[in-house]
Amino acid sequence: MPEFRKDPVVERWVIIAAERAKRPQGKPERVHMADTGICPFCPGNESMTPPAVLVLAEDNALPGEANWSVRVVPNKYPALVDQENLAPRTDGLFNSMHGAGAHEVVIESAQHEIGMAALSERNIELVLHAYRGRLRQWRGDQRWGYALIYKNQGAEAGATLAHSHSQIAALPMVPKEPLEEIEAAKKYFASAGRCVYCVIAQRESEIDRRVVLENERFMVFCPFASRVAGETWILPKRHSSCFESGSKEDFLALARSLRETLVRLSRCFNEPSLNYFLHNNPLSEPENDYCHWHLEILPKLHHVAGFEWGSGCYMNPLAPEDAARQLREASL
């Protein structure tokens, strides 16, 4: 049974989830595991995963092809489990509670593609619609405070299976990093009367040295204080606190932006392992003027080591201005 434990000094929650050690360890390298019939995410192997909670299909599927394009399934080896017991336990300084939550896998394609950059724009759009559908489902559940959408692509980024997939976890609290972001954004709004992310988007557009690409709805840029080489953010240009409130046109433009960004990262940095995650409005909060959802992409081009772990301060060997220039110049 997983368990939340709270650090008594910095008030950071961690999840103790021993069951995760039983996950199958595939080969996240560039191999085609579907040929051996062992990939649980490939068509024909649907029985190897729990039953899907959401299935989306492209409109133009051909006879004989898989009858799905994106599947969302409960994680077979969850870090959190769906249960009602959220009662905290206290032993002096040490606070804990049951590892209640939800943990799902978004299988991003019926094709055995290893990198999301290989997916079509339409396929990525369906992935985004899957994210929206699950966030909407969980926003109505009073038990959960926050939902984190995240992707581990490649062995160095923590992937254990090669087939392109991402994950969604619903937690009973807002974890430390998004909480600190939201509180800082709320503080800025209280003093300046504006969303700090809207200000960032305006300034980055004016400076134009760190912008990778723009369309009518989204800006892609390497942030001023990038933590790692090639760190890239995708930010809606119109203020929006909830990812799932986007329109059909928003998701089409976002799919285009995300695919082009991933292709540029792949070609510029030789198909790097990467993580991305969506920072969104807490599930328990209504739309507001200070929280501004955004997607953060962190390529694994160098190792985070002792200095970073010990200090909380990152060393980045590639200036974001240079990273943005390289990404702009990458051929498509």
Stockholm file with secondary structure:
# STOCKHOLM 1.0

chainA/1-332         MPEFRKDPVVERWVIIAAERAKRPQGKPERVHMADTGICPFCPGNESMTPPAVLVLAEDNALPGEANWSVRVVPNKYPALVDQENLAPRTDGLFNSMHGAGAHEVVIESAQHEIGMAALSERNIELVLHAYRGRLRQWRGDQRWGYALIYKNQGAEAGATLAHSHSQIAALPMVPKEPLEEIEAAKKYFASAGRCVYCVIAQRESEIDRRVVLENERFMVFCPFASRVAGETWILPKRHSSCFESGSKEDFLALARSLRETLVRLSRCFNEPSLNYFLHNNPLSEPENDYCHWHLEILPKLHHVAGFEWGSGCYMNPLAPEDAARQLREASL
#=GR chainA/1-332 SS CCEEEECTTTCCEEEECGGGGGSCCCCCSSCCGGGGTCCTTSTTCGGGSCCCSEEECCTTCCTTSCSCSEEEEECSSCSSBCCSCCCEEEETTEEEEECBSEEEEEECCSSCCSSGGGSCHHHHHHHHHHHHHHHHHHHTCTTCSEEEEEEEESGGGTCSSCSCEEEEEEESSCCHHHHHHHHHHHHHHHHHSSCHHHHHHHHHHHHCSSEEEECSSEEEECCTTCSSTTCEEEEESSCCSCGGGCCHHHHHHHHHHHHHHHHHHHHHTTSCCEEEEEECCCTTSCCCSSCCCEEEEEECSSCCCHHHHHHSCCCCSSCHHHHHHHHHHSCC
#=GC SS_cons         CCEEEECTTTCCEEEECGGGGGSCCCCCSSCCGGGGTCCTTSTTCGGGSCCCSEEECCTTCCTTSCSCSEEEEECSSCSSBCCSCCCEEEETTEEEEECBSEEEEEECCSSCCSSGGGSCHHHHHHHHHHHHHHHHHHHTCTTCSEEEEEEEESGGGTCSSCSCEEEEEEESSCCHHHHHHHHHHHHHHHHHSSCHHHHHHHHHHHHCSSEEEECSSEEEECCTTCSSTTCEEEEESSCCSCGGGCCHHHHHHHHHHHHHHHHHHHHHTTSCCEEEEEECCCTTSCCCSSCCCEEEEEECSSCCCHHHHHHSCCCCSSCHHHHHHHHHHSCC
//
